[in-house]
């Protein structure tokens, strides 16, 4: 969970042989995202599906502060 060298592999897209992270498209997205937490890897695994695939650029832009994070619902519930 805290292994910096492992995150560096993901950041470089060197994920051949890692189930669900080895496609060329996923590798490209990982290089853009530069994951530095397990949460980032979970999010990419969830987003790299036919429906939410279009949201990957937004997730990356928001992680890097290029796009404002907004929520559809206000308040605590």
Secondary structure, 3 states (H helix, E strand, C coil): CCCHHHHHHHHCCCCCCCCCCCCHHHHHHHHHHCCCCHHHHHHHHHHCCCCHHHHHHHHHHHHCCCCCCCCCCCCCC
